[in-house]
Amino acid sequence: MNSLVLLRTSVTVFFKHPVRSFLTILGIAIGISAIIATFAIGRGAEMRIRSQIMSMGENAAYIIPGNVFERGRVRATLGTNPRLTKTDVCALKEQIPQLRAITGGFDVLEPIVYKSASSHDRIFGTTAEMITVIQERKLAKGELFGDYHRKYGLAVIVLGSELANILFKDEDPIGKTIRIGRTPFLVLGVLEPYNNYFGNDDPNKKGFIPDTTAQKYFKKNDKTLNDVDFIVVKFGKEAHEGETLRKIIRVLRQTHNIRPGDLEDFTIFDQQSIANSAATASDIIQLFGLIAASISLLVGGIGIMNIMLVSVQERTREIGIRLALGATQGTIQAQFLIEAATLCFVGGIVGIVAGLGISALLSILTNLPGFIETEPIFVALFITLIIGLVFGYYPARKASLMDPVKALYNL
């Protein structure tokens, strides 16, 4: 009996007991769907983090107040909450000439409105240097704000290309007035599209206003006018990033009066360390997903073996007839192995489809990009075939070793 006939026989058996076959492959399908979904979400989370890194600009680092890696153990400077200040910015400029650019800034999280259109994306209160030098972005139309606008804290804004499209659609934004919160802002310019990012955290949806303007309208109730929400630095081409980061830490520890042995009250996110952390987090997510999937696949494999044993018992007379007509033990064994592998393969296909669906749903619910690679799909199919062969071997071997005489009289 050739392989094609064996495969056709296996499919016939599958459709002969559809409910039992479906319940048998359910464990395999769940395990495979978990593998696909875990890889997709893990990679999606990694891509989201990498997107946020790239939006800072290449060869840049982002500094925020507070030690996010040692939450609850941060030493507050002089009894206050951790802070970053303009004094820190000046100290870094003076003591680290290897920095190509440095700027402090503010986060503005207010609704952005023009007529009936609105957006709730982030606005940076910063300098033009962050746009042109740190992020290396260019104007599509209009102009950037300059020293004059910063000096008087004028309410002007430069829009990302997608933010401009959301608010104005086909209108020319230049010279138009929008509102950020309750404050009217004049649109000075629109940036060219920035395509060097992954996922849904689109830097083209961001806007930029002068730092003095952000402080004047949105930070006026803060305790001190010297504070900033973040500091962004750009490394020079000749600077060694690791050495420069150590200098930044040393300068900030000095300006914050942090004693030797005490933890920093700030956190530096440089691109390489965040990329490594993102990859590690993705690997951990995938590892736990694989453990859960492996348990499900083990249970599914045991289910396959049990059902195949039942099938062997039910088809004892059929096996006896085939052996009596000259079928070899190898043929009988191959038939049941192919049946087990077919069940697992169908379960794998169902699991892949379900996994892709779950990935798409989770991507929508979590706003993470569902990053699908072909490699896990092929690996999943290979695993299903191996499970079918491993867990189908014992029932197949048992069927092939039957005594044809005893099998024929097993009514």
C-alpha positions in Angstrom: 0.0 0.0 0.0 1.6 3.3 -1.1 1.8 6.5 0.9 -1.0 8.2 -1.0 -3.4 5.4 -0.2 -2.4 5.4 3.5 -2.9 9.2 3.6 -6.4 8.9 2.0 -7.3 6.1 4.5 -6.2 8.4 7.4 -8.3 11.3 6.1 -11.3 8.9 5.8 -10.9 7.8 9.4 -10.7 11.5 10.4 -14.1 12.3 8.8 -15.7 9.1 10.0 -15.5 10.4 13.6 -15.5 14.2 13.2 -16.5 15.1 16.8 -14.0 12.7 18.4 -11.3 13.8 15.9 -12.0 17.5 16.8 -11.8 16.9 20.5 -8.6 15.0 20.0 -6.9 17.8 18.1 -8.1 20.5 20.5 -5.1 20.2 22.8 -2.7 20.4 19.9 -4.6 23.4 18.5 -4.4 25.3 21.8 -0.7 24.6 22.2 0.1 25.7 18.7 -2.1 28.9 18.9 -0.3 29.8 22.2 3.1 29.5 20.4 2.0 31.7 17.5 0.3 34.3 19.7 3.2 34.4 22.2 5.8 35.0 19.5 3.6 37.7 17.8 2.9 39.6 21.0 6.5 39.3 22.3 7.9 40.6 19.1 5.2 43.3 18.9 6.1 44.5 22.4 9.8 44.6 21.4 9.0 46.5 18.2 6.9 49.1 20.2 9.8 49.8 22.5 12.3 50.0 19.6 9.9 52.5 18.0 9.9 54.7 21.0 13.7 54.5 21.1 14.0 55.5 17.4 11.6 58.5 17.9 14.3 59.9 20.2 16.7 60.1 17.3 19.8 58.1 16.5 22.8 58.1 19.0 20.6 59.8 21.6 19.7 59.2 25.3 16.6 60.1 27.2 16.8 61.1 30.9 13.8 61.2 33.3 13.6 61.9 37.0 13.3 59.0 39.4 14.9 55.6 39.3 12.4 53.4 37.6 14.4 50.3 38.0 14.6 50.6 41.8 11.2 52.0 42.6 10.6 52.5 46.3 14.4 52.6 47.1 15.2 56.0 45.5 16.9 58.5 47.8 15.1 61.8 47.4 17.4 64.8 47.2 17.0 67.2 50.2 13.7 65.6 51.2 12.0 66.3 47.9 10.8 64.1 45.0 13.4 63.2 42.4 13.7 66.1 39.9 15.6 67.2 36.8 16.5 70.8 36.4 17.8 73.4 34.1 20.9 73.4 36.3 21.5 69.8 35.3 21.3 70.8 31.6 23.8 73.6 32.1 26.2 71.3 34.0 26.1 68.6 31.3 26.7 71.2 28.6 29.7 72.7 30.5 31.3 69.4 31.6 30.8 67.0 28.7 31.9 68.6 25.4 31.5 65.3 23.7 27.7 65.9 23.6 26.7 67.2 20.2 23.4 68.5 21.6 21.5 68.6 24.8 18.1 70.0 25.7 15.6 69.9 28.6 11.9 69.8 27.9 8.4 69.3 29.1 5.6 66.8 28.3 2.2 68.4 27.5 -0.7 66.1 27.6 -3.6 68.3 26.6 -6.3 67.8 23.9 -5.3 69.4 20.5 -8.3 70.8 18.7 -9.0 72.5 15.4 -12.6 73.1 14.6 -14.3 69.6 14.9 -11.0 67.7 14.6 -9.0 66.7 17.7 -6.0 64.6 18.8 -4.7 63.5 22.2 -1.1 62.8 21.2 1.9 64.1 23.0 3.3 67.6 22.7 7.0 68.3 23.4 7.9 71.6 25.0 11.5 71.9 23.9 14.0 73.7 21.7 14.3 73.6 17.9 17.6 71.7 18.5 15.6 68.6 19.5 13.9 68.6 16.1 16.8 69.4 13.8 19.8 68.0 15.6 18.6 65.2 18.0 15.8 63.8 15.9 17.4 65.0 12.6 14.0 65.9 11.1 13.3 68.4 8.4 10.5 70.9 7.6 8.0 70.2 4.9 6.6 73.7 5.0 6.7 76.8 7.2 9.4 77.5 9.7 10.6 76.4 13.1 10.3 78.4 16.3 13.5 80.3 17.3 15.1 82.3 20.0 12.6 85.1 19.7 9.6 82.8 20.3 11.4 81.1 23.2 12.4 84.5 24.8 8.8 85.7 25.0 7.1 82.3 25.4 5.0 82.7 22.3 2.2 80.3 21.7 3.4 78.7 18.4 3.7 75.1 17.3 5.3 72.9 14.7 3.2 69.9 13.8 4.2 66.3 12.8 2.9 65.4 9.3 0.3 63.0 10.6 -0.9 65.3 13.3 -1.3 68.0 10.6 -3.3 65.6 8.5 -5.6 64.7 11.4 -6.4 68.3 12.3 -6.4 69.9 8.8 -6.9 67.2 6.2 -6.7 69.1 2.9 -6.3 72.6 4.5 -2.9 74.4 4.6 -2.1 74.5 8.4 0.4 77.3 8.1 -0.9 80.4 9.9 -3.9 78.7 11.2 -4.8 78.7 15.0 -5.4 75.5 17.0 -6.1 75.0 20.7 -4.0 73.0 23.1 -6.2 72.7 26.1 -7.7 76.2 26.4 -4.7 78.0 24.8 -4.7 79.1 21.2 -1.5 78.3 19.2 -0.4 79.6 15.9 0.9 76.9 13.5 4.4 77.8 12.3 5.4 74.7 10.4 4.9 71.1 9.4 7.6 68.4 9.5 8.4 66.0 6.8 7.2 62.4 7.4 9.5 60.4 9.8 9.5 56.8 8.7 12.2 55.4 10.9 9.9 53.7 13.4 7.9 50.5 14.1 4.5 49.9 15.5 1.7 52.3 16.4 3.6 54.9 18.4 3.9 57.3 15.4 6.2 60.3 16.0 4.5 62.0 13.1 1.5 62.5 15.4 3.6 64.6 17.8 3.9 68.3 18.0 6.6 70.7 19.2 6.3 74.0 21.1 9.0 76.2 22.7 10.0 75.0 26.2 9.3 78.4 27.7 5.8 78.4 26.2 5.1 75.0 27.7 6.3 76.2 31.1 4.3 79.4 30.8 0.9 77.8 29.9 1.0 74.3 31.2 3.6 74.2 34.1 2.8 77.4 35.9 1.5 75.6 39.0 4.7 73.5 39.4 6.7 74.1 42.6 9.8 75.4 40.8 10.4 77.1 37.4 13.8 75.4 37.3 12.4 71.9 36.8 12.2 70.0 33.5 10.3 66.8 32.7 13.1 65.2 30.7 16.5 65.8 29.3 17.6 64.5 25.8 21.2 64.3 24.7 22.8 63.6 21.4 26.2 62.0 21.3 28.9 63.3 19.0 30.2 61.1 16.2 33.6 60.8 17.9 32.1 60.1 21.4 32.2 56.7 22.9 28.6 56.1 24.1 29.4 54.0 27.1 32.1 56.4 28.4 29.9 59.4 27.8 27.0 57.8 29.6 29.3 57.3 32.6 30.2 60.9 32.5 26.5 61.9 32.4 25.8 59.8 35.5 28.8 61.3 37.3 27.7 64.9 36.6 24.1 64.3 37.6 25.1 62.6 40.8 27.2 65.7 41.6 24.4 68.2 40.8 21.9 66.1 42.8 24.3 65.7 45.8 24.0 61.9 45.8 26.4 60.3 48.2 28.6 57.4 47.1 26.8 54.1 47.4 23.3 55.7 47.1 21.1 55.0 44.2 20.6 57.6 41.4 17.4 59.5 41.5 17.2 59.6 37.7 17.0 57.1 34.9 18.9 57.2 31.6 17.4 55.4 28.6 20.0 55.0 26.0 19.2 53.2 22.8 21.4 50.1 23.2 20.3 49.3 26.7 16.7 49.8 25.9 17.0 47.6 22.8 18.7 44.9 24.9 16.0 45.2 27.6 13.3 45.0 25.0 14.8 41.9 23.5 15.2 40.3 26.9 11.6 41.1 27.8 10.4 39.6 24.5 12.5 36.5 25.2 10.9 36.1 28.7 7.4 36.5 27.3 8.1 33.9 24.7 9.7 31.5 27.2 6.7 31.5 29.5 4.4 31.2 26.5 6.4 28.2 25.3 6.2 26.5 28.7 2.5 26.9 28.8 2.2 25.7 25.1 4.5 22.7 25.8 2.2 21.6 28.6 -0.8 21.9 26.3 1.0 20.0 23.6 2.0 17.3 26.0 -1.6 16.9 27.1 -2.7 16.9 23.4 -0.1 14.3 22.5 -1.4 12.0 25.3 -4.9 12.6 24.0 -3.7 11.5 20.5 -2.2 8.4 21.9 -5.3 7.4 23.9 -7.6 8.0 20.9 -5.3 6.0 18.6 -5.3 3.1 21.2 -9.1 3.2 21.1 -9.0 3.2 17.3 -6.7 0.2 17.3 -9.0 -1.6 19.6 -12.1 -0.8 17.5 -10.4 -1.8 14.3 -8.8 -5.1 15.5 -10.8 -7.2 13.0 -9.8 -4.8 10.1 -6.2 -5.1 11.1 -6.5 -8.9 11.2 -8.0 -9.1 7.7 -5.3 -6.9 6.3 -2.6 -8.9 7.9 -4.2 -12.1 6.6 -4.3 -10.7 3.1 -0.6 -10.1 3.1 -0.1 -6.6 4.6 3.2 -6.3 6.4 3.7 -5.1 9.9 5.5 -2.1 8.5 2.4 -1.2 6.4 0.1 -1.4 9.4 2.4 0.6 11.6 2.8 3.2 8.8 -1.0 3.5 8.5 -1.5 4.3 12.2 1.5 6.6 12.3 0.1 8.6 9.3 -3.3 8.8 11.0 -1.7 10.2 14.2 0.4 12.6 12.2 -2.6 13.7 10.2 -4.6 14.4 13.3 -1.8 16.5 14.8 -1.2 18.3 11.5 -4.8 19.3 11.2 -4.6 20.4 14.9 -1.6 22.5 14.0 -3.4 24.2 11.1 -6.3 25.0 13.3 -3.9 26.3 16.0 -2.0 28.5 13.5 -5.2 30.1 12.3 -6.4 30.6 15.9 -3.0 32.0 16.9 -3.0 34.5 14.1 -6.6 35.6 15.1 -5.6 35.9 18.8 -2.6 37.9 17.8 -4.7 40.3 15.7 -7.2 40.7 18.6 -4.6 41.3 21.2 -2.9 43.8 18.9 -6.1 45.8 18.7 -6.9 45.5 22.5 -3.3 46.4 23.6 -2.4 48.7 20.8 0.7 46.7 20.2 1.9 45.8 16.7 1.2 42.1 15.9 4.5 41.1 14.5 4.1 37.8 12.6 7.1 35.9 11.4 7.0 32.8 9.1 9.6 30.9 11.1 7.4 30.1 14.2 4.6 28.9 11.8 6.9 26.4 10.1 8.4 25.4 13.5 4.8 24.9 14.8 3.9 22.6 11.8 7.1 20.6 12.3 6.3 20.2 16.0 2.9 18.8 15.3 4.3 16.2 13.0 6.8 15.1 15.6 4.1 14.9 18.2 2.0 12.8 15.9 4.9 10.4 15.2 6.1 10.2 18.9 2.7 9.7 20.5 1.3 7.6 17.6 4.2 5.2 17.7 3.0 3.0 20.6 -0.5 2.5 19.2 0.9 1.9 15.7 3.4 -0.6 17.1 0.7 -2.4 19.0 -1.5 -2.7 15.9 1.4 -4.0 13.8 2.3 -6.8 16.3 -1.2 -8.2 16.4 -1.7 -11.9 15.8 -3.9 -12.1 12.6 -5.6 -15.2 13.8 -6.6 -13.8 17.1 -7.6 -10.5 15.5 -9.9 -12.2 13.1 -11.8 -13.9 15.9 -12.1 -10.6 17.9 -15.8 -10.1 17.1 
